[in-house]
Amino acid sequence: QVQLVESGGDLVQPGGSLRLSCAASGSILGIYAMGWYRQAPGKQRELVAGITTSGSTNYADSVKGRFTVSRDNAKNTVNLQMDVLKPEDTAVYYCNAYFGGTKNYWGRGTQVTVSS
């Protein structure tokens, strides 16, 4: 089993910044990629950003240039720096650990609200 604990969600004004962190523990050997997904009310969960063990990254088009994903393999953490936040970024953000195939784990989520 893998445990993922997110932190950093908050209420922020448009144009502001937040940094989300996710700490992985348990049977983490073999994680291929970690990433962040989000789900807004009434919408499907979507990929925001992901990063592999080797450091390759991918981003949703809607966040390119504003969000940056990083990973500390030694500390088993993945971070998401979110800048120039917009109201449409409001969602519950979930951390994901992917091992390959259908094996992956999810955190419980952290709420990000962008509002004036």
C-alpha positions in Angstrom: 0.0 0.0 0.0 1.0 3.6 -0.7 -0.1 6.5 1.4 -0.3 10.0 -0.2 -0.9 13.1 1.9 -1.5 16.4 0.2 -1.1 19.8 1.8 -1.1 23.5 0.8 -4.6 24.0 -0.5 -6.1 27.4 0.5 -8.3 30.3 -0.6 -6.4 32.7 -2.8 -7.2 35.8 -4.9 -7.0 35.7 -8.7 -3.4 36.3 -9.8 -2.0 34.8 -6.6 0.1 31.8 -6.0 0.0 28.5 -4.0 2.3 25.6 -3.6 0.9 22.1 -3.1 2.9 19.3 -1.6 2.4 15.6 -1.6 4.3 13.2 0.6 4.4 9.5 -0.3 5.0 6.7 2.2 4.6 2.9 2.4 5.5 0.6 -0.5 6.8 3.3 -2.8 9.5 1.3 -4.5 8.6 1.1 -8.2 6.7 4.4 -8.5 7.2 5.4 -12.2 5.5 8.8 -12.1 3.7 11.1 -9.7 1.3 13.9 -10.5 -1.5 16.1 -9.7 -5.1 15.9 -10.9 -8.0 18.1 -10.1 -11.8 17.9 -10.0 -14.1 20.8 -10.1 -17.8 20.5 -9.1 -19.8 18.8 -11.8 -16.7 18.0 -13.9 -14.5 15.0 -14.4 -11.2 14.6 -12.8 -8.4 15.8 -15.1 -4.6 15.6 -15.2 -2.9 18.9 -14.2 0.7 17.9 -14.3 2.9 14.9 -14.0 6.5 14.0 -13.5 8.4 10.8 -14.0 11.3 9.4 -11.9 13.7 10.6 -14.6 12.2 14.1 -14.5 10.1 14.2 -17.6 7.1 16.4 -17.2 3.8 17.0 -18.9 1.1 19.6 -18.2 -2.5 20.3 -19.1 -2.7 23.0 -21.8 -4.7 25.2 -19.4 -1.9 25.4 -16.9 1.2 25.5 -19.1 3.4 28.5 -18.2 1.6 29.0 -14.9 2.2 25.8 -13.0 5.4 23.9 -12.3 5.6 20.4 -11.0 8.7 19.1 -9.2 9.8 16.0 -7.5 12.2 15.1 -4.7 12.9 11.4 -5.1 15.0 11.3 -1.9 12.1 12.7 0.1 9.4 11.0 -1.9 7.6 14.2 -2.4 6.0 15.9 -5.4 5.2 19.6 -5.4 3.0 21.8 -7.6 3.8 25.5 -7.8 0.8 27.3 -9.0 1.2 30.9 -10.2 -1.2 33.4 -11.8 -4.1 31.5 -10.4 -7.5 31.9 -12.1 -11.0 31.3 -10.8 -11.2 28.3 -13.1 -8.4 26.7 -11.3 -10.8 26.2 -8.3 -11.0 22.5 -7.6 -10.0 19.7 -5.3 -6.4 18.7 -6.2 -5.4 15.1 -5.9 -2.0 13.6 -5.7 -1.4 10.4 -7.7 1.4 7.8 -7.7 1.6 5.6 -10.8 3.4 2.4 -11.0 2.5 1.3 -14.5 -0.4 -0.6 -16.0 -3.4 -0.1 -13.8 -1.6 0.2 -10.5 -1.9 3.7 -9.0 -2.8 5.3 -5.8 -4.6 8.5 -4.8 -4.4 11.0 -2.0 -7.6 12.4 -0.3 -7.3 15.7 -2.0 -6.8 19.3 -1.0 -9.1 22.2 -1.8 -7.9 25.1 -3.9 -10.3 28.1 -4.2 -9.5 31.1 -6.3 -11.8 33.9 -5.6 -11.8 37.6 -4.8 
